[in-house]
Amino acid sequence: MDGLRKRANSGRRSAVITGVLFIAGLVTGLFSVVPVIDGADYLVKATTDESQVLLGAFFQLLMVISYVGIPITMYPVLSKHNKGLALGSVAFGIIAGVFIIIGVILLLLLLALSDEFAIAGTLNGSYFHTVGALLREGRDLVNHVATTLAFVLAMFMMNCLFYQAKSVPRWLSVSGLIGSALSLLASLLFMMRFIGLDAAYMMLNIPIAVQQLVLAIWLIMKGLTGRE
């Protein structure tokens, strides 16, 4: 009896922590956006709006806690149902965290390039624009392809386990699987240059964002059900 109670408490604690991490990931993701870097005159404005760039880098770095922490927190519970999928979810979560750090480094390199451009003025302007374009392209591919693919694959595996174990309502886990597939599609289409970071990209990513928010609220309020 005590063992069952301890397992139930452990599952409840894991659910709440995971829910909080989901919400933290969504919030930090919103605050990690750096409009000045995405603008046409980023080489000029990045250095004058340095605080915006550094704040974005800080919040992007905080995303690592959520992206890595979510699958790790759920591993003890979900590994009971399929250790391979649970381990795969953790692995892809860690990979996503590594790519986030790479994205932060690229962002800081863009800031450093802007600082150098401000000092050099128009001298070697084409050089700065070429390097800047490459850094921005690399940052977009890291953030919107590599990081997204890794984390969405982690979430796809987690939702497969939720569905298998009936840990959350089936409609919630199925919507997560569908949302993950759409997000994967968005990243692949962006990588192949069929779409940009535009309305189509956003529309394909909205379902998984909504599902994660609903899942977070469910985990915090209801916890895990089914065979924990």
C-alpha positions in Angstrom: 0.0 0.0 0.0 2.8 2.4 0.9 4.6 1.5 -2.3 1.5 2.3 -4.4 1.1 5.6 -2.6 4.8 6.5 -3.2 4.5 5.7 -6.9 1.3 7.8 -7.2 3.0 10.7 -5.4 6.1 10.3 -7.7 3.9 10.3 -10.8 1.9 13.3 -9.6 5.1 15.2 -8.9 6.6 14.4 -12.3 3.3 15.5 -14.0 3.3 18.9 -12.2 7.0 19.5 -12.9 6.5 18.6 -16.6 3.5 20.9 -16.9 5.4 23.8 -15.4 8.3 23.1 -17.8 6.0 23.1 -20.8 4.6 26.5 -19.8 8.1 27.8 -19.1 9.3 26.6 -22.5 6.4 28.4 -24.2 7.0 31.7 -22.3 10.8 31.7 -22.7 10.3 30.9 -26.4 8.2 34.0 -26.9 10.7 36.2 -25.0 13.6 34.7 -27.0 12.4 36.4 -30.2 14.8 39.2 -31.3 13.1 41.4 -33.8 16.2 43.6 -34.3 18.1 40.6 -35.7 15.4 39.7 -38.1 15.2 43.2 -39.6 16.9 44.3 -42.8 19.2 46.8 -41.0 20.3 44.3 -38.3 24.0 45.2 -38.7 23.3 48.8 -37.7 20.6 48.3 -35.1 21.9 45.2 -33.3 24.7 47.1 -31.6 22.4 50.0 -30.6 19.7 47.6 -29.3 22.3 45.4 -27.5 20.0 44.8 -24.5 17.3 43.4 -26.7 19.8 40.9 -28.2 21.2 39.9 -24.9 17.8 39.5 -23.3 16.7 37.3 -26.2 19.9 35.2 -25.8 19.2 34.9 -22.1 15.6 33.6 -22.6 16.7 31.3 -25.4 19.3 29.8 -23.1 16.6 29.3 -20.4 14.7 27.2 -23.0 17.3 24.5 -22.5 16.0 23.8 -19.1 12.5 23.0 -20.5 13.6 21.2 -23.6 15.9 18.9 -21.8 14.0 18.7 -18.5 10.6 17.7 -19.9 11.6 14.2 -21.2 14.0 13.6 -18.3 11.3 14.4 -15.8 8.8 12.0 -17.5 11.4 9.2 -18.1 10.9 7.4 -14.8 7.1 7.2 -15.4 7.1 6.5 -19.2 10.0 4.1 -19.3 7.8 1.5 -17.5 5.7 1.2 -20.7 8.4 1.4 -23.4 12.0 2.1 -22.3 13.2 2.5 -25.8 10.7 5.3 -26.7 11.3 7.0 -23.3 15.0 6.9 -23.8 14.7 8.2 -27.4 12.6 11.1 -26.1 15.3 12.0 -23.6 18.0 11.7 -26.2 16.2 14.0 -28.7 15.5 16.4 -25.9 19.2 16.7 -25.0 20.0 17.1 -28.7 17.5 19.9 -28.9 19.1 21.6 -25.9 22.5 21.4 -27.6 21.1 23.1 -30.7 19.6 25.8 -28.6 23.0 26.6 -27.2 24.4 26.7 -30.8 21.6 29.1 -31.7 22.5 31.4 -28.8 26.2 31.4 -29.9 25.2 32.4 -33.4 23.0 35.2 -32.0 25.9 36.5 -30.0 28.2 36.3 -33.0 25.7 38.5 -34.9 25.9 41.0 -32.1 29.7 41.0 -32.3 29.6 41.4 -36.0 27.3 44.4 -35.6 29.7 45.9 -33.1 32.6 45.5 -35.6 30.4 46.9 -38.4 29.7 50.0 -36.3 33.5 50.5 -35.9 34.4 49.9 -39.5 31.6 51.9 -41.0 31.2 51.5 -44.7 34.7 50.0 -45.0 34.4 46.3 -46.2 30.7 46.6 -46.1 30.1 43.8 -48.5 32.2 41.5 -46.2 30.1 42.3 -43.2 26.8 41.8 -45.1 28.0 38.4 -46.5 29.1 37.1 -43.1 26.0 38.5 -41.5 23.7 36.8 -44.1 25.5 33.4 -43.5 25.2 33.8 -39.7 21.5 34.6 -39.9 20.8 31.8 -42.3 22.7 29.4 -40.0 20.8 30.7 -37.0 17.4 30.2 -38.7 18.4 26.6 -39.7 19.5 25.8 -36.2 16.5 27.3 -34.5 13.7 26.4 -36.9 15.0 23.2 -38.3 17.5 21.4 -36.1 16.2 22.4 -32.7 12.5 22.0 -33.8 13.0 18.6 -35.4 14.8 17.3 -32.4 12.4 18.5 -29.8 9.3 17.7 -31.8 10.6 14.1 -32.3 11.0 14.0 -28.5 7.4 15.1 -28.1 6.2 12.7 -30.7 7.7 9.8 -28.8 6.3 11.1 -25.5 2.8 11.4 -26.9 3.1 7.9 -28.3 3.8 6.7 -24.8 1.0 8.8 -23.4 -1.4 7.2 -25.9 -0.1 3.7 -25.2 -0.3 4.1 -21.4 -3.5 6.2 -21.4 -1.6 8.6 -19.1 -3.7 11.5 -20.5 -6.9 11.5 -22.5 -6.6 9.9 -25.9 -7.7 13.1 -27.7 -4.9 15.0 -26.0 -2.2 12.5 -27.0 -3.6 12.2 -30.5 -3.6 16.0 -31.0 0.0 16.0 -29.9 0.9 13.4 -32.5 -0.9 15.4 -35.2 0.6 18.7 -34.0 4.1 17.1 -34.0 3.7 15.9 -37.6 2.6 19.3 -38.7 5.5 21.0 -37.0 7.9 18.5 -38.5 6.4 19.3 -41.9 6.8 23.0 -41.3 10.5 22.6 -40.5 11.1 20.4 -43.5 9.3 22.8 -45.9 11.4 25.7 -44.4 14.6 23.7 -44.8 13.8 23.0 -48.5 12.8 26.7 -49.0 9.2 26.0 -49.9 8.1 28.4 -47.2 9.8 31.0 -45.1 9.3 32.2 -41.5 5.9 33.4 -42.6 2.2 32.8 -41.9 2.3 29.3 -43.4 5.1 28.3 -41.0 3.3 29.8 -38.1 0.0 28.1 -38.9 1.7 24.7 -39.1 3.3 25.2 -35.7 0.2 26.6 -33.8 -1.4 23.1 -33.2 1.6 21.8 -31.3 1.9 25.0 -29.3 -1.8 24.8 -28.3 -1.5 21.1 -27.5 1.5 21.7 -25.3 -0.3 24.5 -23.4 -3.4 22.3 -22.9 -1.2 19.3 -21.9 0.6 21.5 -19.4 -2.6 22.6 -17.7 -3.9 19.0 -17.7 -0.7 17.7 -16.1 -0.7 20.4 -13.4 -4.4 20.1 -12.6 -5.2 16.4 -13.2 -1.8 14.7 -13.2 -1.3 11.4 -15.0 -4.1 8.8 -15.3 -4.1 5.2 -16.5 -1.3 2.7 -15.8 1.4 4.7 -14.2 
